[in-house]
């Protein structure tokens, strides 16, 4: 009731134990002290963390004969956007682990004398809710950066922030550069914006779609030298990696006289160089597979089983030069001067981009045999089709690049995994031809799994 006299009567009856339960809506949230309360029931969601903690606080006063406070939260089946993560984070105090892993492991880091017990179903529901939480918007990210120090003793770094908040790097970079977000949160003083747009774009569209220890190691070398490289001392493969880097950042010649000038320009913003160092180190640490060298008789920095964007592949193979970036949209790309052909394969094709007849024609038969369907014009007795049949006699190299789908789970264009060289095992048909390529290196397990699925269709 809103009548104050009534409220005082009810409160004294509760204190005198004339009544044992009191149900309230928006009263007793704060300023009312009833130390004897030893059980709190939550029966409705609140979006306000402050109100949630105030309500909890009603039961946290000490009293004689009161061993503990029991909190029963019946708000489990709330709206999907209910912020479980924020609520649990507030209850846990300062920890160095993410809310997700605390819930999974039965809350090992709660303050002394506290426990949180979740029914199995509730735990599954909450973990699913946190996993599917609609991505944080820019303001929520900034709020979490501002409040980071309240929740942990860890230093505020890109790695610590994303790990503790269980946020993917991909999601964060959708919202802009890490340093820019920190500046907007007021945790760093000034923000240097030179080339911010180009570098953030390179991170989001190129480096997050790439997974290659050798390329990331080269990028770290560039970062450590603030992109002021001594071009005379670079190997031919490093020069090709410079070209990959150039097109990662600038998209075209961008008004620079030469490659050296273009790479040096990337290093003008020292604040973003710091950010790049943190980011590329995280990406490098995440790589959990071996890459292999390949000798093609011409300098080419790609490694077998590395994952690269199409532009990175075409720059690395010399199809792009600093002066020219010819367009390339086909599923095959011929490098005439190198007597080499690149095959680009998307396993899980979407109906939108492919005709129904080509939907399931590229798949792995085993870890070393890949079934590929040529363009519709290829026939075994002439032209390009003939060059596949006779490729070994012609010393023509066939290089396979395969990706699981057009887009990854974050909506980014997916990079291609370099499967290395293929040798013709057998073929059948014409217009199109069905060819089985024998790989020199067995494909990595994650691609093999996705690729074998396509065979079942």
C-alpha positions as CSV (number, residue, x, y, z in Angstrom):
1,X,0.0,0.0,0.0
2,X,1.1,3.6,-0.6
3,X,-0.3,4.7,2.7
4,X,2.7,5.4,5.0
5,X,0.9,4.6,8.3
6,X,-0.2,1.3,6.9
7,X,3.3,0.6,5.7
8,X,4.7,1.3,9.2
9,X,2.1,-1.1,10.8
10,X,3.0,-3.9,8.3
11,X,6.7,-3.3,9.0
12,X,6.3,-3.6,12.8
13,X,4.2,-6.7,12.4
14,X,7.0,-8.3,10.3
15,X,9.5,-7.3,13.0
16,X,7.3,-8.8,15.7
17,X,7.0,-12.0,13.7
18,X,3.2,-11.6,13.5
19,X,3.7,-12.1,9.8
20,X,6.5,-14.0,8.1
21,X,6.3,-13.0,4.5
22,X,5.9,-9.6,2.9
23,X,5.4,-9.1,-0.9
24,X,6.3,-5.6,-2.1
25,X,6.5,-3.7,-5.4
26,X,9.0,-0.8,-5.5
27,X,8.9,-0.1,-1.8
28,X,11.6,-1.1,0.7
29,X,14.1,-1.0,-2.1
30,X,16.3,1.4,-0.1
31,X,16.5,3.3,3.1
32,X,14.5,0.7,5.1
33,X,16.4,-1.3,7.6
34,X,14.9,-4.7,8.7
35,X,18.0,-6.7,9.7
36,X,16.0,-9.8,10.6
37,X,15.1,-10.6,7.0
38,X,16.9,-13.9,6.1
39,X,15.2,-14.7,2.8
40,X,14.7,-12.6,-0.3
41,X,12.6,-13.8,-3.2
42,X,12.9,-12.2,-6.6
43,X,9.6,-12.5,-8.5
44,X,10.0,-10.0,-11.3
45,X,12.9,-8.9,-13.6
46,X,14.4,-5.4,-13.2
47,X,16.6,-3.9,-15.9
48,X,18.3,-1.7,-13.3
49,X,21.4,-3.1,-11.8
50,X,21.2,-0.5,-9.0
51,X,17.6,-1.5,-8.1
52,X,18.6,-5.2,-8.2
53,X,21.4,-4.6,-5.8
54,X,19.3,-2.4,-3.5
55,X,16.6,-5.2,-3.3
56,X,19.3,-7.7,-2.5
57,X,20.7,-5.4,0.1
58,X,17.5,-5.6,2.1
59,X,18.6,-9.0,3.3
60,X,22.3,-8.3,3.8
61,X,22.0,-6.6,7.2
62,X,23.5,-8.6,10.1
63,X,21.3,-9.7,12.9
64,X,21.6,-12.1,16.0
65,X,20.5,-15.6,15.2
66,X,20.8,-15.0,11.5
67,X,23.3,-17.4,10.0
68,X,22.9,-16.5,6.3
69,X,20.7,-14.9,3.7
70,X,19.0,-17.1,1.3
71,X,18.1,-15.6,-2.1
72,X,15.6,-17.4,-4.3
73,X,15.4,-15.9,-7.8
74,X,12.4,-17.0,-9.7
75,X,13.0,-14.5,-12.6
76,X,14.6,-17.2,-14.7
77,X,12.2,-17.3,-17.6
78,X,12.4,-13.6,-18.4
79,X,12.7,-11.8,-21.7
80,X,15.6,-13.0,-23.9
81,X,17.3,-9.6,-23.6
82,X,17.4,-9.8,-19.8
83,X,21.0,-9.0,-18.7
84,X,22.0,-12.1,-16.8
85,X,25.7,-11.4,-17.3
86,X,25.5,-8.0,-15.7
87,X,23.6,-9.4,-12.7
88,X,26.0,-12.2,-12.0
89,X,29.0,-10.0,-12.6
90,X,27.7,-7.6,-9.9
91,X,27.3,-10.6,-7.4
92,X,30.7,-12.0,-8.1
93,X,32.8,-9.0,-7.1
94,X,36.3,-8.7,-8.6
95,X,37.4,-11.7,-10.6
96,X,39.8,-12.3,-13.4
97,X,37.5,-14.7,-15.3
98,X,34.4,-14.2,-17.5
99,X,30.9,-14.6,-16.1
100,X,30.4,-17.4,-18.6
101,X,33.2,-19.5,-17.2
102,X,32.2,-18.7,-13.6
103,X,28.7,-20.0,-14.3
104,X,30.0,-23.1,-16.1
105,X,32.4,-24.0,-13.2
106,X,29.9,-23.4,-10.3
107,X,31.2,-20.0,-9.4
108,X,34.6,-20.8,-7.9
109,X,35.5,-17.1,-7.2
110,X,32.5,-15.9,-5.1
111,X,33.2,-14.0,-1.9
112,X,33.9,-16.2,1.1
113,X,30.8,-17.8,2.6
114,X,28.6,-17.2,-0.5
115,X,27.3,-19.8,-3.0
116,X,25.1,-19.6,-6.0
117,X,23.2,-22.8,-6.8
118,X,21.7,-23.1,-10.3
119,X,19.4,-26.0,-11.3
120,X,20.8,-27.8,-14.3
121,X,18.1,-26.5,-16.6
122,X,18.4,-22.9,-15.3
123,X,22.2,-23.1,-15.8
124,X,21.8,-24.3,-19.4
125,X,19.2,-21.6,-20.0
126,X,21.4,-18.8,-18.6
127,X,24.5,-19.9,-20.5
128,X,22.4,-20.0,-23.7
129,X,21.0,-16.6,-22.9
130,X,24.5,-15.1,-22.4
131,X,25.8,-16.8,-25.5
132,X,22.9,-15.5,-27.6
133,X,22.7,-12.1,-25.9
134,X,22.1,-9.5,-28.6
135,X,25.5,-8.0,-29.3
136,X,26.4,-5.0,-27.1
137,X,25.8,-1.7,-28.7
138,X,28.5,1.0,-28.8
139,X,27.2,2.7,-25.6
140,X,27.1,-0.6,-23.7
141,X,30.7,-1.3,-24.7
142,X,31.8,2.1,-23.6
143,X,30.0,1.6,-20.3
144,X,31.7,-1.7,-19.7
145,X,35.1,-0.1,-20.5
146,X,34.4,2.6,-18.0
147,X,33.5,0.1,-15.3
148,X,36.1,-2.5,-16.1
149,X,38.2,-1.6,-13.0
150,X,35.2,-2.2,-10.7
151,X,35.1,-5.9,-11.7
152,X,38.8,-7.0,-11.8
153,X,42.3,-6.3,-10.8
154,X,43.5,-7.0,-14.3
155,X,44.9,-4.2,-16.4
156,X,42.5,-2.8,-19.0
157,X,43.8,-4.3,-22.3
158,X,42.1,-5.5,-25.4
159,X,42.7,-9.2,-24.5
160,X,41.6,-8.8,-20.8
161,X,38.5,-6.8,-21.7
162,X,37.2,-9.2,-24.4
163,X,38.0,-12.3,-22.3
164,X,36.4,-11.0,-19.1
165,X,33.3,-9.7,-20.9
166,X,33.1,-12.8,-23.1
167,X,33.0,-10.5,-26.2
168,X,34.4,-11.6,-29.5
169,X,37.1,-9.4,-31.1
170,X,34.9,-9.5,-34.2
171,X,31.9,-8.0,-32.4
172,X,34.1,-5.3,-30.8
173,X,35.6,-4.2,-34.1
174,X,32.1,-3.9,-35.6
175,X,31.9,-0.8,-33.3
176,X,35.2,0.7,-34.3
177,X,38.8,0.9,-33.1
178,X,39.6,-0.3,-29.5
179,X,41.5,2.9,-28.7
180,X,38.7,5.1,-30.1
181,X,36.2,3.3,-27.8
182,X,38.7,3.8,-24.8
183,X,38.9,7.5,-25.7
184,X,35.1,7.8,-25.7
185,X,35.0,6.0,-22.4
186,X,37.4,8.6,-21.0
187,X,40.1,6.0,-20.0
188,X,42.7,7.4,-22.4
189,X,43.1,11.1,-22.9
190,X,43.5,11.9,-26.5
191,X,42.8,9.9,-29.6
192,X,45.0,10.1,-32.8
193,X,42.7,9.6,-35.8
194,X,45.2,9.4,-38.7
195,X,44.3,6.4,-40.9
196,X,42.0,5.1,-38.3
197,X,39.3,4.4,-40.9
198,X,41.7,2.4,-43.1
199,X,43.3,0.5,-40.3
200,X,40.0,-0.4,-38.6
201,X,38.7,-1.6,-41.9
202,X,41.9,-3.7,-42.5
203,X,41.4,-5.3,-39.1
204,X,37.7,-6.0,-39.6
205,X,37.7,-7.1,-43.2
206,X,41.1,-8.6,-43.7
207,X,43.0,-9.7,-40.6
208,X,40.0,-11.1,-38.7
209,X,39.3,-13.2,-41.9
210,X,42.9,-14.4,-42.0
211,X,44.7,-17.1,-39.9
212,X,48.3,-17.5,-40.7
213,X,51.2,-17.7,-38.2
214,X,53.8,-16.6,-40.8
215,X,51.8,-13.6,-42.0
216,X,50.9,-12.5,-38.5
217,X,54.5,-12.9,-37.5
218,X,55.5,-10.7,-40.4
219,X,52.9,-8.1,-39.4
220,X,54.4,-8.1,-35.9
221,X,57.9,-7.5,-37.3
222,X,56.5,-4.5,-39.2
223,X,54.7,-3.2,-36.1
224,X,57.8,-3.5,-34.0
225,X,59.7,-1.4,-36.6
226,X,56.7,1.0,-36.8
227,X,56.4,0.0,-40.5
228,X,59.8,1.7,-41.2
229,X,61.2,-1.3,-43.0
230,X,64.6,-1.5,-44.7
231,X,63.4,-2.7,-48.1
232,X,66.9,-3.6,-49.3
233,X,67.1,-6.3,-46.7
234,X,63.7,-7.9,-47.4
235,X,63.4,-11.3,-49.0
236,X,61.3,-11.7,-52.2
237,X,58.6,-13.4,-50.1
238,X,58.6,-10.5,-47.6
239,X,58.2,-8.1,-50.5
240,X,55.1,-10.1,-51.5
241,X,53.8,-9.9,-47.9
242,X,54.3,-6.1,-48.1
243,X,52.1,-6.1,-51.2
244,X,49.5,-8.2,-49.2
245,X,49.7,-5.6,-46.4
246,X,49.4,-2.7,-48.9
247,X,46.2,-4.0,-50.3
248,X,44.9,-5.0,-46.8
249,X,45.1,-1.3,-45.8
250,X,44.7,0.8,-48.9
251,X,42.6,-1.1,-51.5
252,X,44.5,0.5,-54.4
253,X,47.8,2.4,-55.1
254,X,46.3,5.2,-52.9
255,X,48.4,7.9,-54.3
256,X,51.8,6.5,-53.0
257,X,54.8,6.5,-55.4
258,X,55.9,3.0,-54.4
259,X,55.4,0.1,-52.0
260,X,58.0,1.4,-49.5
261,X,56.3,4.8,-49.2
262,X,52.9,3.1,-48.8
263,X,54.1,0.7,-46.0
264,X,55.8,3.6,-44.1
265,X,52.6,5.6,-44.2
266,X,50.8,2.8,-42.3
267,X,53.1,3.6,-39.4
268,X,52.2,7.3,-38.9
269,X,49.7,6.7,-36.1
270,X,51.7,5.4,-33.1
271,X,48.6,5.0,-30.9
272,X,47.0,2.6,-33.5
273,X,50.4,0.7,-33.9
274,X,50.0,-0.1,-30.2
275,X,46.5,-1.4,-30.8
276,X,47.6,-3.4,-33.8
277,X,50.4,-5.0,-31.7
278,X,47.8,-6.2,-29.1
279,X,45.4,-7.4,-31.7
280,X,47.8,-9.3,-33.9
281,X,49.3,-10.9,-30.8
282,X,45.9,-12.2,-29.8
283,X,45.2,-13.5,-33.3
284,X,48.6,-15.2,-33.4
285,X,48.0,-16.9,-30.0
286,X,44.7,-18.2,-31.2
287,X,46.2,-20.2,-34.1
288,X,46.0,-23.9,-33.2
289,X,47.2,-25.7,-36.4
290,X,50.5,-26.2,-38.2
291,X,51.2,-24.5,-41.5
292,X,53.5,-26.0,-44.1
293,X,56.0,-24.5,-46.6
294,X,55.4,-25.1,-50.3
295,X,57.9,-24.7,-53.0
296,X,56.4,-23.6,-56.3
297,X,59.5,-22.4,-58.1
298,X,58.5,-18.7,-57.6
299,X,58.5,-16.6,-54.5
300,X,55.1,-17.0,-52.8
301,X,54.6,-16.4,-49.0
302,X,51.4,-18.3,-48.5
303,X,51.7,-21.4,-46.3
304,X,49.6,-24.6,-46.8
305,X,46.7,-24.7,-44.3
306,X,46.9,-20.9,-43.6
307,X,43.6,-19.0,-44.2
308,X,43.7,-15.9,-46.4
309,X,41.4,-13.4,-48.0
310,X,41.1,-13.5,-51.8
311,X,43.0,-10.2,-52.1
312,X,45.8,-11.5,-49.9
313,X,46.1,-14.7,-52.1
314,X,46.1,-12.7,-55.4
315,X,48.7,-10.3,-54.0
316,X,50.9,-13.1,-52.7
317,X,50.8,-15.0,-56.0
318,X,51.7,-11.9,-58.0
319,X,48.4,-11.5,-59.8
320,X,48.3,-8.0,-58.3
321,X,51.2,-5.7,-58.6
322,X,51.7,-2.3,-56.9
323,X,50.7,-0.6,-60.1
324,X,47.8,-2.9,-61.1
325,X,45.0,-4.6,-59.3
326,X,43.1,-6.4,-62.1
327,X,39.6,-7.6,-61.2
328,X,39.1,-11.2,-60.4
329,X,35.7,-12.6,-59.6
330,X,35.8,-16.1,-61.1
331,X,36.1,-19.4,-59.2
332,X,39.4,-20.0,-61.1
333,X,42.3,-17.6,-61.6
334,X,45.0,-18.3,-64.1
335,X,48.5,-17.0,-63.6
336,X,49.8,-17.4,-67.2
337,X,53.3,-16.2,-66.5
338,X,53.7,-18.8,-63.7
339,X,51.9,-21.6,-65.5
340,X,49.7,-21.9,-62.4
341,X,46.0,-21.9,-61.8
342,X,44.2,-21.1,-58.5
343,X,40.9,-22.8,-57.8
344,X,38.6,-21.0,-55.3
345,X,36.0,-23.3,-53.7
346,X,33.1,-22.4,-51.4
347,X,31.8,-25.6,-49.8
348,X,28.5,-24.5,-48.4
349,X,27.1,-22.4,-51.2
350,X,24.0,-20.3,-50.6
351,X,21.2,-20.6,-53.1
352,X,21.3,-16.9,-53.7
353,X,24.8,-16.9,-55.3
354,X,24.9,-20.2,-57.1
355,X,22.6,-22.1,-59.4
356,X,21.0,-25.3,-58.0
357,X,23.2,-27.5,-60.2
358,X,26.4,-26.3,-58.6
359,X,25.3,-26.4,-55.0
360,X,26.9,-29.6,-53.8
361,X,29.6,-30.5,-56.4
362,X,32.7,-29.6,-54.5
363,X,33.5,-31.9,-51.5
364,X,36.2,-34.0,-49.9
365,X,36.1,-37.8,-50.6
366,X,38.9,-38.4,-48.1
367,X,41.5,-36.2,-46.3
368,X,43.6,-36.3,-49.4
369,X,41.1,-36.5,-52.3
370,X,39.0,-33.5,-53.2
371,X,36.1,-33.7,-55.8
372,X,35.8,-30.5,-57.8
373,X,33.5,-29.5,-60.6
374,X,34.9,-27.2,-63.3
375,X,33.2,-24.3,-65.0
376,X,30.4,-25.2,-67.3
377,X,32.5,-24.6,-70.5
378,X,35.4,-27.0,-69.6
379,X,35.8,-30.2,-71.7
380,X,38.7,-32.7,-71.5
381,X,39.7,-32.6,-75.2
382,X,40.6,-28.9,-75.6
383,X,41.4,-25.6,-73.9
384,X,41.5,-25.2,-70.2
385,X,39.9,-28.6,-69.6
386,X,42.6,-30.3,-71.5
387,X,45.2,-28.4,-69.5
388,X,43.8,-30.0,-66.3
389,X,44.0,-33.5,-67.8
390,X,47.6,-32.9,-69.0
391,X,48.7,-30.6,-66.2
392,X,51.6,-32.8,-65.0
393,X,53.0,-33.2,-68.5
394,X,52.6,-29.4,-69.0
395,X,54.2,-28.7,-65.6
396,X,51.1,-26.7,-64.8
397,X,50.4,-26.3,-61.1
398,X,46.9,-26.4,-59.6
399,X,46.5,-24.7,-56.2
400,X,43.3,-25.3,-54.2
401,X,41.8,-22.7,-51.9
402,X,38.7,-23.8,-49.9
403,X,36.4,-22.1,-47.5
404,X,33.4,-23.4,-45.6
405,X,30.9,-20.7,-46.6
406,X,30.7,-17.1,-48.1
407,X,30.2,-15.5,-44.7
408,X,31.4,-16.5,-41.2
409,X,29.1,-16.4,-38.1
410,X,29.8,-12.7,-37.7
411,X,28.6,-11.9,-41.2
412,X,32.2,-11.3,-42.4
413,X,33.4,-12.6,-45.8
414,X,35.3,-15.8,-45.0
415,X,38.9,-16.4,-45.9
416,X,40.1,-19.4,-47.9
417,X,42.2,-22.2,-46.5
418,X,45.2,-23.0,-48.8
419,X,45.1,-26.8,-49.3
420,X,48.3,-26.7,-51.4
421,X,48.8,-28.4,-54.8
422,X,46.4,-30.8,-56.4
423,X,47.4,-33.6,-58.8
424,X,44.8,-35.0,-61.2
425,X,43.7,-38.5,-59.9
426,X,40.7,-39.1,-62.3
427,X,38.1,-37.1,-64.2
428,X,34.7,-37.7,-65.9
429,X,32.2,-35.8,-68.0
430,X,32.4,-32.6,-69.9
431,X,30.9,-29.1,-69.7
432,X,31.4,-29.3,-66.7
433,X,34.1,-31.8,-65.9
434,X,34.2,-33.6,-62.5
435,X,37.7,-33.9,-61.3
436,X,39.3,-35.7,-58.3
437,X,42.4,-33.8,-57.1
438,X,44.9,-35.7,-55.0
439,X,46.4,-33.4,-52.3
440,X,50.0,-33.6,-51.2
441,X,49.1,-32.6,-47.6
442,X,46.0,-34.1,-45.9
443,X,43.5,-31.3,-45.3
444,X,43.1,-30.0,-41.7
445,X,40.4,-31.7,-39.6
446,X,38.0,-28.7,-39.5
447,X,37.9,-28.3,-43.3
448,X,37.7,-32.1,-43.8
449,X,34.7,-32.3,-41.5
450,X,32.8,-29.5,-43.3
451,X,33.9,-30.8,-46.7
452,X,32.9,-34.4,-46.1
453,X,29.4,-33.2,-45.0
454,X,28.9,-31.7,-48.4
455,X,29.4,-35.1,-50.0
456,X,26.4,-36.4,-48.2
457,X,24.6,-33.2,-49.3
